[in-house]
Amino acid sequence: MSAKTFLRRIFRDTSGATAVEYGLIVALIVIAMITALQGLADSTIAMWNGVETKVNNSNQQNG
């Protein structure tokens, strides 16, 4: 078998293409999830910082 024939067979073989495509889809989904969770975490941290500030102000006024 010549190198030219071997390369043709490799380029025609698509059996692994589906697995690669699914892997790319999963990677994109994971990136989207991380981005969404990071945004949620930022807003949650801001909320708890506001609660902390209000509790500290209340303790200073009553203490």
N, CA, C and O atoms as a Tripos MOL2 file, in Angstrom:
@<TRIPOS>MOLECULE
protein
  252   251    63     0     0
PROTEIN
NO_CHARGES

@<TRIPOS>ATOM
      1 N           0.8550   -1.1740    0.0000 N.3       1 MET1
      2 CA          0.0000    0.0000    0.0000 C.3       1 MET1
      3 C           0.9010    1.2370    0.0000 C.2       1 MET1
      4 O           1.8200    1.3530    0.8110 O.2       1 MET1
      5 N           0.6270    2.1330   -0.9010 N.am      2 SER2
      6 CA          1.4480    3.3310   -1.0010 C.3       2 SER2
      7 C           0.9810    4.3700    0.0240 C.2       2 SER2
      8 O          -0.1090    4.2740    0.5880 O.2       2 SER2
      9 N           1.8270    5.3430    0.2370 N.am      3 ALA3
     10 CA          1.5030    6.4110    1.1830 C.3       3 ALA3
     11 C           0.2860    7.2030    0.7120 C.2       3 ALA3
     12 O          -0.5220    7.6580    1.5210 O.2       3 ALA3
     13 N           0.1680    7.3590   -0.5890 N.am      4 LYS4
     14 CA         -0.9580    8.1050   -1.1450 C.3       4 LYS4
     15 C          -2.2760    7.3830   -0.8520 C.2       4 LYS4
     16 O          -3.2570    8.0200   -0.4700 O.2       4 LYS4
     17 N          -2.3030    6.0840   -1.0260 N.am      5 THR5
     18 CA         -3.4950    5.2920   -0.7390 C.3       5 THR5
     19 C          -3.8190    5.3260    0.7530 C.2       5 THR5
     20 O          -4.9800    5.4390    1.1450 O.2       5 THR5
     21 N          -2.7950    5.2280    1.5620 N.am      6 PHE6
     22 CA         -2.9780    5.2640    3.0160 C.3       6 PHE6
     23 C          -3.5850    6.5950    3.4600 C.2       6 PHE6
     24 O          -4.5110    6.6150    4.2710 O.2       6 PHE6
     25 N          -3.0710    7.6950    2.9340 N.am      7 LEU7
     26 CA         -3.5990    9.0110    3.2960 C.3       7 LEU7
     27 C          -5.0420    9.1870    2.8340 C.2       7 LEU7
     28 O          -5.8450    9.7970    3.5390 O.2       7 LEU7
     29 N          -5.3750    8.6650    1.6750 N.am      8 ARG8
     30 CA         -6.7630    8.7360    1.2050 C.3       8 ARG8
     31 C          -7.7000    8.0110    2.1610 C.2       8 ARG8
     32 O          -8.7820    8.5030    2.4810 O.2       8 ARG8
     33 N          -7.2690    6.8280    2.6170 N.am      9 ARG9
     34 CA         -8.1030    6.0560    3.5500 C.3       9 ARG9
     35 C          -8.2920    6.8090    4.8630 C.2       9 ARG9
     36 O          -9.3750    6.7910    5.4480 O.2       9 ARG9
     37 N          -7.2390    7.4660    5.3180 N.am     10 ILE10
     38 CA         -7.3410    8.2180    6.5720 C.3      10 ILE10
     39 C          -8.3160    9.3860    6.4140 C.2      10 ILE10
     40 O          -9.1550    9.6120    7.2870 O.2      10 ILE10
     41 N          -8.2150   10.1140    5.3290 N.am     11 PHE11
     42 CA         -9.0820   11.2720    5.1300 C.3      11 PHE11
     43 C         -10.5380   10.8870    4.8740 C.2      11 PHE11
     44 O         -11.4390   11.6790    5.1490 O.2      11 PHE11
     45 N         -10.7790    9.7040    4.3600 N.am     12 ARG12
     46 CA        -12.1570    9.2440    4.1160 C.3      12 ARG12
     47 C         -12.8000    8.6630    5.3660 C.2      12 ARG12
     48 O         -14.0250    8.5990    5.4650 O.2      12 ARG12
     49 N         -11.9830    8.2420    6.3160 N.am     13 ASP13
     50 CA        -12.5020    7.6180    7.5360 C.3      13 ASP13
     51 C         -13.1310    8.6830    8.4290 C.2      13 ASP13
     52 O         -12.4470    9.6070    8.8690 O.2      13 ASP13
     53 N         -14.4190    8.5590    8.6970 N.am     14 THR14
     54 CA        -15.1320    9.5400    9.5290 C.3      14 THR14
     55 C         -15.6510    8.9260   10.8210 C.2      14 THR14
     56 O         -16.5090    9.5190   11.4750 O.2      14 THR14
     57 N         -15.1600    7.7710   11.2000 N.am     15 SER15
     58 CA        -15.6900    7.0880   12.3830 C.3      15 SER15
     59 C         -15.4220    7.8540   13.6700 C.2      15 SER15
     60 O         -16.2350    7.7800   14.5910 O.2      15 SER15
     61 N         -14.3210    8.5860   13.7720 N.am     16 GLY16
     62 CA        -14.0200    9.3340   14.9890 C.3      16 GLY16
     63 C         -14.5620   10.7490   14.9790 C.2      16 GLY16
     64 O         -14.5000   11.4400   15.9960 O.2      16 GLY16
     65 N         -15.0930   11.1940   13.8470 N.am     17 ALA17
     66 CA        -15.5610   12.5730   13.7360 C.3      17 ALA17
     67 C         -16.7310   12.8480   14.6620 C.2      17 ALA17
     68 O         -16.8130   13.9290   15.2440 O.2      17 ALA17
     69 N         -17.6360   11.8950   14.8090 N.am     18 THR18
     70 CA        -18.8040   12.1070   15.6550 C.3      18 THR18
     71 C         -18.3800   12.2940   17.1060 C.2      18 THR18
     72 O         -18.9210   13.1610   17.7920 O.2      18 THR18
     73 N         -17.4380   11.5120   17.5820 N.am     19 ALA19
     74 CA        -16.9640   11.6330   18.9560 C.3      19 ALA19
     75 C         -16.3220   13.0000   19.1850 C.2      19 ALA19
     76 O         -16.5210   13.6130   20.2340 O.2      19 ALA19
     77 N         -15.5670   13.4690   18.2260 N.am     20 VAL20
     78 CA        -14.9360   14.7800   18.3400 C.3      20 VAL20
     79 C         -16.0000   15.8720   18.3770 C.2      20 VAL20
     80 O         -15.8980   16.8060   19.1720 O.2      20 VAL20
     81 N         -17.0030   15.7680   17.5390 N.am     21 GLU21
     82 CA        -18.0730   16.7650   17.5180 C.3      21 GLU21
     83 C         -18.8260   16.7840   18.8390 C.2      21 GLU21
     84 O         -19.1160   17.8560   19.3690 O.2      21 GLU21
     85 N         -19.1450   15.6130   19.3750 N.am     22 TYR22
     86 CA        -19.8100   15.5600   20.6750 C.3      22 TYR22
     87 C         -18.9230   16.1510   21.7630 C.2      22 TYR22
     88 O         -19.4190   16.8320   22.6610 O.2      22 TYR22
     89 N         -17.6440   15.9060   21.6970 N.am     23 GLY23
     90 CA        -16.7200   16.4760   22.6700 C.3      23 GLY23
     91 C         -16.7000   17.9900   22.6110 C.2      23 GLY23
     92 O         -16.6560   18.6530   23.6470 O.2      23 GLY23
     93 N         -16.7320   18.5390   21.4130 N.am     24 LEU24
     94 CA        -16.7670   20.0010   21.2700 C.3      24 LEU24
     95 C         -18.0720   20.5820   21.7960 C.2      24 LEU24
     96 O         -18.0680   21.6420   22.4210 O.2      24 LEU24
     97 N         -19.1820   19.9060   21.5530 N.am     25 ILE25
     98 CA        -20.4760   20.3720   22.0590 C.3      25 ILE25
     99 C         -20.4750   20.3760   23.5840 C.2      25 ILE25
    100 O         -20.9260   21.3350   24.2090 O.2      25 ILE25
    101 N         -19.9650   19.2970   24.1790 N.am     26 VAL26
    102 CA        -19.9030   19.2220   25.6440 C.3      26 VAL26
    103 C         -19.0070   20.3200   26.1890 C.2      26 VAL26
    104 O         -19.3370   20.9270   27.2080 O.2      26 VAL26
    105 N         -17.8890   20.5910   25.5420 N.am     27 ALA27
    106 CA        -16.9830   21.6560   25.9930 C.3      27 ALA27
    107 C         -17.6710   23.0120   25.9490 C.2      27 ALA27
    108 O         -17.5080   23.8120   26.8710 O.2      27 ALA27
    109 N         -18.4320   23.2840   24.9060 N.am     28 LEU28
    110 CA        -19.1490   24.5590   24.8210 C.3      28 LEU28
    111 C         -20.2180   24.6730   25.9010 C.2      28 LEU28
    112 O         -20.4150   25.7460   26.4710 O.2      28 LEU28
    113 N         -20.9030   23.5760   26.1820 N.am     29 ILE29
    114 CA        -21.9210   23.5840   27.2390 C.3      29 ILE29
    115 C         -21.2640   23.8570   28.5920 C.2      29 ILE29
    116 O         -21.7920   24.6310   29.3900 O.2      29 ILE29
    117 N         -20.1300   23.2340   28.8500 N.am     30 VAL30
    118 CA        -19.4290   23.4410   30.1200 C.3      30 VAL30
    119 C         -18.9700   24.8920   30.2590 C.2      30 VAL30
    120 O         -19.0700   25.4760   31.3380 O.2      30 VAL30
    121 N         -18.4740   25.4630   29.1850 N.am     31 ILE31
    122 CA        -18.0490   26.8710   29.2230 C.3      31 ILE31
    123 C         -19.2360   27.7750   29.5140 C.2      31 ILE31
    124 O         -19.1150   28.7160   30.2980 O.2      31 ILE31
    125 N         -20.3780   27.5070   28.8980 N.am     32 ALA32
    126 CA        -21.5760   28.3090   29.1590 C.3      32 ALA32
    127 C         -22.0290   28.1610   30.6070 C.2      32 ALA32
    128 O         -22.4370   29.1390   31.2340 O.2      32 ALA32
    129 N         -21.9590   26.9500   31.1370 N.am     33 MET33
    130 CA        -22.3560   26.7330   32.5290 C.3      33 MET33
    131 C         -21.4320   27.4670   33.4990 C.2      33 MET33
    132 O         -21.8990   28.0710   34.4650 O.2      33 MET33
    133 N         -20.1410   27.4180   33.2470 N.am     34 ILE34
    134 CA        -19.1840   28.1040   34.1210 C.3      34 ILE34
    135 C         -19.4290   29.6090   34.0890 C.2      34 ILE34
    136 O         -19.3900   30.2670   35.1290 O.2      34 ILE34
    137 N         -19.6790   30.1500   32.9120 N.am     35 THR35
    138 CA        -19.9420   31.5750   32.7870 C.3      35 THR35
    139 C         -21.2080   31.9670   33.5440 C.2      35 THR35
    140 O         -21.2210   32.9730   34.2520 O.2      35 THR35
    141 N         -22.2720   31.1770   33.3980 N.am     36 ALA36
    142 CA        -23.5270   31.4690   34.0910 C.3      36 ALA36
    143 C         -23.3630   31.3640   35.6010 C.2      36 ALA36
    144 O         -23.8690   32.2090   36.3390 O.2      36 ALA36
    145 N         -22.6660   30.3430   36.0630 N.am     37 LEU37
    146 CA        -22.4670   30.1750   37.5030 C.3      37 LEU37
    147 C         -21.5910   31.2710   38.0860 C.2      37 LEU37
    148 O         -21.7850   31.6770   39.2320 O.2      37 LEU37
    149 N         -20.6410   31.7470   37.3170 N.am     38 GLN38
    150 CA        -19.7920   32.8360   37.7900 C.3      38 GLN38
    151 C         -20.6160   34.1130   37.9600 C.2      38 GLN38
    152 O         -20.4320   34.8450   38.9330 O.2      38 GLN38
    153 N         -21.5170   34.3820   37.0230 N.am     39 GLY39
    154 CA        -22.4010   35.5410   37.1510 C.3      39 GLY39
    155 C         -23.3140   35.4050   38.3560 C.2      39 GLY39
    156 O         -23.5440   36.3810   39.0700 O.2      39 GLY39
    157 N         -23.8340   34.2150   38.5910 N.am     40 LEU40
    158 CA        -24.6860   33.9650   39.7490 C.3      40 LEU40
    159 C         -23.8920   34.1450   41.0390 C.2      40 LEU40
    160 O         -24.3940   34.7210   42.0040 O.2      40 LEU40
    161 N         -22.6750   33.6620   41.0580 N.am     41 ALA41
    162 CA        -21.8360   33.7960   42.2510 C.3      41 ALA41
    163 C         -21.5550   35.2600   42.5550 C.2      41 ALA41
    164 O         -21.5900   35.6650   43.7160 O.2      41 ALA41
    165 N         -21.2810   36.0490   41.5420 N.am     42 ASP42
    166 CA        -21.0120   37.4750   41.7590 C.3      42 ASP42
    167 C         -22.2180   38.1740   42.3690 C.2      42 ASP42
    168 O         -22.0660   38.9760   43.2900 O.2      42 ASP42
    169 N         -23.4150   37.8800   41.8650 N.am     43 SER43
    170 CA        -24.6020   38.5340   42.4140 C.3      43 SER43
    171 C         -24.9090   38.0350   43.8220 C.2      43 SER43
    172 O         -25.3820   38.8070   44.6550 O.2      43 SER43
    173 N         -24.6510   36.7710   44.1020 N.am     44 THR44
    174 CA        -24.8730   36.2380   45.4390 C.3      44 THR44
    175 C         -23.9020   36.8480   46.4440 C.2      44 THR44
    176 O         -24.2930   37.1820   47.5630 O.2      44 THR44
    177 N         -22.6460   36.9930   46.0530 N.am     45 ILE45
    178 CA        -21.6590   37.6220   46.9320 C.3      45 ILE45
    179 C         -22.0610   39.0570   47.2310 C.2      45 ILE45
    180 O         -21.9560   39.5100   48.3700 O.2      45 ILE45
    181 N         -22.5160   39.7670   46.2220 N.am     46 ALA46
    182 CA        -22.9550   41.1530   46.4240 C.3      46 ALA46
    183 C         -24.1380   41.2090   47.3900 C.2      46 ALA46
    184 O         -24.2090   42.1020   48.2330 O.2      46 ALA46
    185 N         -25.0660   40.2570   47.2680 N.am     47 MET47
    186 CA        -26.2210   40.2240   48.1600 C.3      47 MET47
    187 C         -25.7690   40.0080   49.6060 C.2      47 MET47
    188 O         -26.2220   40.7160   50.5060 O.2      47 MET47
    189 N         -24.8850   39.0420   49.8370 N.am     48 TRP48
    190 CA        -24.4400   38.7550   51.2040 C.3      48 TRP48
    191 C         -23.5860   39.8900   51.7670 C.2      48 TRP48
    192 O         -23.6020   40.1290   52.9750 O.2      48 TRP48
    193 N         -22.8510   40.5830   50.9230 N.am     49 ASN49
    194 CA        -22.1090   41.7560   51.3920 C.3      49 ASN49
    195 C         -23.0760   42.8460   51.8420 C.2      49 ASN49
    196 O         -22.8090   43.5370   52.8250 O.2      49 ASN49
    197 N         -24.1890   43.0100   51.1410 N.am     50 GLY50
    198 CA        -25.2110   43.9700   51.5560 C.3      50 GLY50
    199 C         -25.8450   43.5790   52.8750 C.2      50 GLY50
    200 O         -26.1040   44.4370   53.7190 O.2      50 GLY50
    201 N         -26.0950   42.3050   53.0610 N.am     51 VAL51
    202 CA        -26.6570   41.8260   54.3300 C.3      51 VAL51
    203 C         -25.6680   42.0940   55.4610 C.2      51 VAL51
    204 O         -26.0560   42.5570   56.5330 O.2      51 VAL51
    205 N         -24.4030   41.8050   55.2220 N.am     52 GLU52
    206 CA        -23.3840   42.0420   56.2500 C.3      52 GLU52
    207 C         -23.3240   43.5140   56.6410 C.2      52 GLU52
    208 O         -23.2300   43.8400   57.8250 O.2      52 GLU52
    209 N         -23.3770   44.3990   55.6590 N.am     53 THR53
    210 CA        -23.3320   45.8330   55.9290 C.3      53 THR53
    211 C         -24.5290   46.2640   56.7720 C.2      53 THR53
    212 O         -24.3730   47.0290   57.7230 O.2      53 THR53
    213 N         -25.7060   45.7840   56.4330 N.am     54 LYS54
    214 CA        -26.9050   46.1560   57.1900 C.3      54 LYS54
    215 C         -26.8590   45.6200   58.6250 C.2      54 LYS54
    216 O         -27.2660   46.3110   59.5590 O.2      54 LYS54
    217 N         -26.3680   44.3990   58.7970 N.am     55 VAL55
    218 CA        -26.2520   43.8290   60.1380 C.3      55 VAL55
    219 C         -25.2410   44.6190   60.9560 C.2      55 VAL55
    220 O         -25.4920   44.9150   62.1240 O.2      55 VAL55
    221 N         -24.1070   44.9630   60.3660 N.am     56 ASN56
    222 CA        -23.0930   45.7410   61.0850 C.3      56 ASN56
    223 C         -23.6170   47.1190   61.4590 C.2      56 ASN56
    224 O         -23.3710   47.5920   62.5690 O.2      56 ASN56
    225 N         -24.3360   47.7700   60.5460 N.am     57 ASN57
    226 CA        -24.9150   49.0830   60.8580 C.3      57 ASN57
    227 C         -25.9420   48.9850   61.9650 C.2      57 ASN57
    228 O         -26.0130   49.8600   62.8280 O.2      57 ASN57
    229 N         -26.7380   47.9320   61.9500 N.am     58 SER58
    230 CA        -27.7550   47.7360   62.9770 C.3      58 SER58
    231 C         -27.0950   47.4890   64.3400 C.2      58 SER58
    232 O         -27.5510   48.0100   65.3580 O.2      58 SER58
    233 N         -26.0250   46.6960   64.3520 N.am     59 ASN59
    234 CA        -25.3240   46.4190   65.6180 C.3      59 ASN59
    235 C         -24.6590   47.6720   66.1740 C.2      59 ASN59
    236 O         -24.6120   47.8440   67.3920 O.2      59 ASN59
    237 N         -24.1530   48.5390   65.3310 N.am     60 GLN60
    238 CA        -23.5200   49.7600   65.7830 C.3      60 GLN60
    239 C         -24.5430   50.7310   66.3780 C.2      60 GLN60
    240 O         -24.2490   51.4210   67.3550 O.2      60 GLN60
    241 N         -25.7270   50.7850   65.8010 N.am     61 GLN61
    242 CA        -26.7730   51.6630   66.2900 C.3      61 GLN61
    243 C         -27.3500   51.1680   67.6160 C.2      61 GLN61
    244 O         -27.7020   51.9760   68.4760 O.2      61 GLN61
    245 N         -27.4470   49.8780   67.7830 N.am     62 ASN62
    246 CA        -28.0360   49.3000   68.9880 C.3      62 ASN62
    247 C         -26.9980   49.0090   70.0620 C.2      62 ASN62
    248 O         -27.3640   48.7660   71.2110 O.2      62 ASN62
    249 N         -25.7580   49.0270   69.7310 N.am     63 GLY63
    250 CA        -24.7310   48.5970   70.6610 C.3      63 GLY63
    251 C         -24.0760   49.7090   71.3220 C.2      63 GLY63
    252 O         -23.1810   49.4990   72.1410 O.2      63 GLY63
@<TRIPOS>BOND
     1     1     2 1
     2     2     3 1
     3     3     4 2
     4     3     5 am
     5     5     6 1
     6     6     7 1
     7     7     8 2
     8     7     9 am
     9     9    10 1
    10    10    11 1
    11    11    12 2
    12    11    13 am
    13    13    14 1
    14    14    15 1
    15    15    16 2
    16    15    17 am
    17    17    18 1
    18    18    19 1
    19    19    20 2
    20    19    21 am
    21    21    22 1
    22    22    23 1
    23    23    24 2
    24    23    25 am
    25    25    26 1
    26    26    27 1
    27    27    28 2
    28    27    29 am
    29    29    30 1
    30    30    31 1
    31    31    32 2
    32    31    33 am
    33    33    34 1
    34    34    35 1
    35    35    36 2
    36    35    37 am
    37    37    38 1
    38    38    39 1
    39    39    40 2
    40    39    41 am
    41    41    42 1
    42    42    43 1
    43    43    44 2
    44    43    45 am
    45    45    46 1
    46    46    47 1
    47    47    48 2
    48    47    49 am
    49    49    50 1
    50    50    51 1
    51    51    52 2
    52    51    53 am
    53    53    54 1
    54    54    55 1
    55    55    56 2
    56    55    57 am
    57    57    58 1
    58    58    59 1
    59    59    60 2
    60    59    61 am
    61    61    62 1
    62    62    63 1
    63    63    64 2
    64    63    65 am
    65    65    66 1
    66    66    67 1
    67    67    68 2
    68    67    69 am
    69    69    70 1
    70    70    71 1
    71    71    72 2
    72    71    73 am
    73    73    74 1
    74    74    75 1
    75    75    76 2
    76    75    77 am
    77    77    78 1
    78    78    79 1
    79    79    80 2
    80    79    81 am
    81    81    82 1
    82    82    83 1
    83    83    84 2
    84    83    85 am
    85    85    86 1
    86    86    87 1
    87    87    88 2
    88    87    89 am
    89    89    90 1
    90    90    91 1
    91    91    92 2
    92    91    93 am
    93    93    94 1
    94    94    95 1
    95    95    96 2
    96    95    97 am
    97    97    98 1
    98    98    99 1
    99    99   100 2
   100    99   101 am
   101   101   102 1
   102   102   103 1
   103   103   104 2
   104   103   105 am
   105   105   106 1
   106   106   107 1
   107   107   108 2
   108   107   109 am
   109   109   110 1
   110   110   111 1
   111   111   112 2
   112   111   113 am
   113   113   114 1
   114   114   115 1
   115   115   116 2
   116   115   117 am
   117   117   118 1
   118   118   119 1
   119   119   120 2
   120   119   121 am
   121   121   122 1
   122   122   123 1
   123   123   124 2
   124   123   125 am
   125   125   126 1
   126   126   127 1
   127   127   128 2
   128   127   129 am
   129   129   130 1
   130   130   131 1
   131   131   132 2
   132   131   133 am
   133   133   134 1
   134   134   135 1
   135   135   136 2
   136   135   137 am
   137   137   138 1
   138   138   139 1
   139   139   140 2
   140   139   141 am
   141   141   142 1
   142   142   143 1
   143   143   144 2
   144   143   145 am
   145   145   146 1
   146   146   147 1
   147   147   148 2
   148   147   149 am
   149   149   150 1
   150   150   151 1
   151   151   152 2
   152   151   153 am
   153   153   154 1
   154   154   155 1
   155   155   156 2
   156   155   157 am
   157   157   158 1
   158   158   159 1
   159   159   160 2
   160   159   161 am
   161   161   162 1
   162   162   163 1
   163   163   164 2
   164   163   165 am
   165   165   166 1
   166   166   167 1
   167   167   168 2
   168   167   169 am
   169   169   170 1
   170   170   171 1
   171   171   172 2
   172   171   173 am
   173   173   174 1
   174   174   175 1
   175   175   176 2
   176   175   177 am
   177   177   178 1
   178   178   179 1
   179   179   180 2
   180   179   181 am
   181   181   182 1
   182   182   183 1
   183   183   184 2
   184   183   185 am
   185   185   186 1
   186   186   187 1
   187   187   188 2
   188   187   189 am
   189   189   190 1
   190   190   191 1
   191   191   192 2
   192   191   193 am
   193   193   194 1
   194   194   195 1
   195   195   196 2
   196   195   197 am
   197   197   198 1
   198   198   199 1
   199   199   200 2
   200   199   201 am
   201   201   202 1
   202   202   203 1
   203   203   204 2
   204   203   205 am
   205   205   206 1
   206   206   207 1
   207   207   208 2
   208   207   209 am
   209   209   210 1
   210   210   211 1
   211   211   212 2
   212   211   213 am
   213   213   214 1
   214   214   215 1
   215   215   216 2
   216   215   217 am
   217   217   218 1
   218   218   219 1
   219   219   220 2
   220   219   221 am
   221   221   222 1
   222   222   223 1
   223   223   224 2
   224   223   225 am
   225   225   226 1
   226   226   227 1
   227   227   228 2
   228   227   229 am
   229   229   230 1
   230   230   231 1
   231   231   232 2
   232   231   233 am
   233   233   234 1
   234   234   235 1
   235   235   236 2
   236   235   237 am
   237   237   238 1
   238   238   239 1
   239   239   240 2
   240   239   241 am
   241   241   242 1
   242   242   243 1
   243   243   244 2
   244   243   245 am
   245   245   246 1
   246   246   247 1
   247   247   248 2
   248   247   249 am
   249   249   250 1
   250   250   251 1
   251   251   252 2
@<TRIPOS>SUBSTRUCTURE
     1 MET1         2 RESIDUE 1 A MET
     2 SER2         6 RESIDUE 1 A SER
     3 ALA3        10 RESIDUE 1 A ALA
     4 LYS4        14 RESIDUE 1 A LYS
     5 THR5        18 RESIDUE 1 A THR
     6 PHE6        22 RESIDUE 1 A PHE
     7 LEU7        26 RESIDUE 1 A LEU
     8 ARG8        30 RESIDUE 1 A ARG
     9 ARG9        34 RESIDUE 1 A ARG
    10 ILE10       38 RESIDUE 1 A ILE
    11 PHE11       42 RESIDUE 1 A PHE
    12 ARG12       46 RESIDUE 1 A ARG
    13 ASP13       50 RESIDUE 1 A ASP
    14 THR14       54 RESIDUE 1 A THR
    15 SER15       58 RESIDUE 1 A SER
    16 GLY16       62 RESIDUE 1 A GLY
    17 ALA17       66 RESIDUE 1 A ALA
    18 THR18       70 RESIDUE 1 A THR
    19 ALA19       74 RESIDUE 1 A ALA
    20 VAL20       78 RESIDUE 1 A VAL
    21 GLU21       82 RESIDUE 1 A GLU
    22 TYR22       86 RESIDUE 1 A TYR
    23 GLY23       90 RESIDUE 1 A GLY
    24 LEU24       94 RESIDUE 1 A LEU
    25 ILE25       98 RESIDUE 1 A ILE
    26 VAL26      102 RESIDUE 1 A VAL
    27 ALA27      106 RESIDUE 1 A ALA
    28 LEU28      110 RESIDUE 1 A LEU
    29 ILE29      114 RESIDUE 1 A ILE
    30 VAL30      118 RESIDUE 1 A VAL
    31 ILE31      122 RESIDUE 1 A ILE
    32 ALA32      126 RESIDUE 1 A ALA
    33 MET33      130 RESIDUE 1 A MET
    34 ILE34      134 RESIDUE 1 A ILE
    35 THR35      138 RESIDUE 1 A THR
    36 ALA36      142 RESIDUE 1 A ALA
    37 LEU37      146 RESIDUE 1 A LEU
    38 GLN38      150 RESIDUE 1 A GLN
    39 GLY39      154 RESIDUE 1 A GLY
    40 LEU40      158 RESIDUE 1 A LEU
    41 ALA41      162 RESIDUE 1 A ALA
    42 ASP42      166 RESIDUE 1 A ASP
    43 SER43      170 RESIDUE 1 A SER
    44 THR44      174 RESIDUE 1 A THR
    45 ILE45      178 RESIDUE 1 A ILE
    46 ALA46      182 RESIDUE 1 A ALA
    47 MET47      186 RESIDUE 1 A MET
    48 TRP48      190 RESIDUE 1 A TRP
    49 ASN49      194 RESIDUE 1 A ASN
    50 GLY50      198 RESIDUE 1 A GLY
    51 VAL51      202 RESIDUE 1 A VAL
    52 GLU52      206 RESIDUE 1 A GLU
    53 THR53      210 RESIDUE 1 A THR
    54 LYS54      214 RESIDUE 1 A LYS
    55 VAL55      218 RESIDUE 1 A VAL
    56 ASN56      222 RESIDUE 1 A ASN
    57 ASN57      226 RESIDUE 1 A ASN
    58 SER58      230 RESIDUE 1 A SER
    59 ASN59      234 RESIDUE 1 A ASN
    60 GLN60      238 RESIDUE 1 A GLN
    61 GLN61      242 RESIDUE 1 A GLN
    62 ASN62      246 RESIDUE 1 A ASN
    63 GLY63      250 RESIDUE 1 A GLY
